[in-house]
Amino acid sequence: MANSCLASTLCWIRCHLTREKADADFVLTGEGRIDDQTAEGKAIAGIVRRAGNAGVPVLAFAGSVRPGYERMQEWGRLSVHNITPSSCTFEEALRAGKLNLANSVEITLRSLHPDMK
């Protein structure tokens, strides 16, 4: 199985992703919303830049995904995943957030590694 890591802060990225050596096969991260403001200074922007410099892809998960984040794909390999079913209300999304995140991450990782148990 691939080395994986959950990066919630840039501190982890600075310690484990360098130009010389990437200590990860990919980075998992997330925000409440990924949109046009994400590239303007949210943590994911720094993660994508740092991981991109190290040649490590980023899998980003969010409760809401809106247009405008796409320019970050020029900085590195970024795959953005909306964890919220389109038919649910905001209140339902909040209640089911942990489950939706776990399901989305599992589905994404299984698509990358079909032999994962």
C-alpha positions as CSV (number, residue, x, y, z in Angstrom):
1,M,0.0,0.0,0.0
2,A,1.2,3.5,-0.7
3,N,2.6,5.8,1.8
4,S,0.0,8.3,2.7
5,C,-0.4,11.2,5.0
6,L,-3.1,13.5,6.3
7,A,-1.8,17.1,6.2
8,S,-3.9,19.6,8.2
9,T,-1.2,22.2,8.5
10,L,1.8,23.5,6.5
11,C,4.1,22.4,9.3
12,W,3.8,18.8,8.3
13,I,4.4,19.7,4.6
14,R,7.5,21.7,5.5
15,C,8.9,18.8,7.4
16,H,8.1,16.0,5.0
17,L,8.1,17.4,1.5
18,T,11.3,18.9,0.1
19,R,12.6,19.2,-3.4
20,E,15.2,16.6,-2.7
21,K,13.0,14.0,-1.0
22,A,9.3,13.5,-0.8
23,D,8.4,11.3,2.2
24,A,4.8,10.7,0.8
25,D,3.1,9.2,-2.2
26,F,0.3,11.7,-1.9
27,V,-1.1,14.2,0.5
28,L,-4.7,14.2,1.8
29,T,-6.1,17.6,2.9
30,G,-9.4,19.4,3.2
31,E,-11.3,22.6,3.7
32,G,-14.9,23.5,4.4
33,R,-15.1,25.1,0.9
34,I,-12.7,25.0,-2.0
35,D,-13.3,27.9,-4.4
36,D,-11.8,31.0,-6.0
37,Q,-10.6,32.2,-2.6
38,T,-8.7,29.0,-1.8
39,A,-5.8,30.0,-4.1
40,E,-5.5,33.4,-2.3
41,G,-4.1,32.1,1.0
42,K,-6.0,29.2,2.4
43,A,-3.8,26.3,3.7
44,I,-4.5,24.2,0.7
45,A,-2.8,26.7,-1.6
46,G,0.5,26.3,0.4
47,I,0.1,22.6,0.5
48,V,-0.4,22.3,-3.3
49,R,2.6,24.6,-4.0
50,R,4.9,22.6,-1.6
51,A,3.7,19.2,-2.7
52,G,3.9,20.3,-6.4
53,N,7.6,21.3,-5.9
54,A,8.2,17.8,-4.5
55,G,6.3,16.1,-7.3
56,V,3.6,14.7,-4.8
57,P,0.0,14.8,-5.8
58,V,-2.6,16.4,-3.5
59,L,-6.1,14.9,-2.9
60,A,-8.3,17.7,-1.5
61,F,-11.7,17.1,0.1
62,A,-14.3,19.7,0.8
63,G,-17.9,20.1,1.9
64,S,-18.4,22.5,-0.9
65,V,-16.5,22.9,-4.2
66,R,-17.1,26.0,-6.4
67,P,-15.3,27.2,-9.5
68,G,-12.1,29.3,-9.3
69,Y,-9.8,26.8,-7.6
70,E,-8.6,25.4,-10.9
71,R,-5.6,27.7,-11.3
72,M,-4.0,25.8,-8.4
73,Q,-3.7,22.8,-10.8
74,E,-0.9,24.7,-12.5
75,W,1.1,24.5,-9.2
76,G,1.0,20.8,-8.9
77,R,-1.1,17.6,-9.3
78,L,-4.3,18.5,-7.5
79,S,-7.5,16.4,-7.4
80,V,-10.5,18.1,-5.7
81,H,-13.4,16.0,-4.3
82,N,-16.7,17.3,-3.0
83,I,-17.8,15.1,-0.1
84,T,-21.4,16.4,0.1
85,P,-24.2,14.8,-2.0
86,S,-25.8,17.4,-4.1
87,S,-29.3,16.5,-2.8
88,C,-28.7,17.2,0.9
89,T,-29.3,20.4,2.8
90,F,-26.6,22.4,4.7
91,E,-27.9,21.0,8.0
92,E,-27.8,17.4,6.7
93,A,-24.3,18.0,5.3
94,L,-23.1,19.2,8.7
95,R,-24.6,16.2,10.5
96,A,-23.1,13.7,8.1
97,G,-19.8,15.5,7.5
98,K,-17.6,12.9,9.1
99,L,-19.3,10.0,7.4
100,N,-19.3,11.8,4.0
101,L,-15.6,12.6,4.4
102,A,-14.7,9.0,5.4
103,N,-16.7,7.6,2.5
104,S,-15.2,10.0,-0.1
105,V,-11.6,9.3,1.1
106,E,-12.2,5.6,1.0
107,I,-13.7,5.6,-2.5
108,T,-10.9,7.8,-3.8
109,L,-8.1,5.7,-2.2
110,R,-9.7,2.5,-3.4
111,S,-9.8,3.9,-7.0
112,L,-6.1,4.6,-6.7
113,H,-5.3,1.2,-5.0
114,P,-7.9,-1.4,-5.9
115,D,-6.1,-4.0,-3.8
116,M,-6.6,-1.9,-0.6
117,K,-8.3,-3.8,2.2
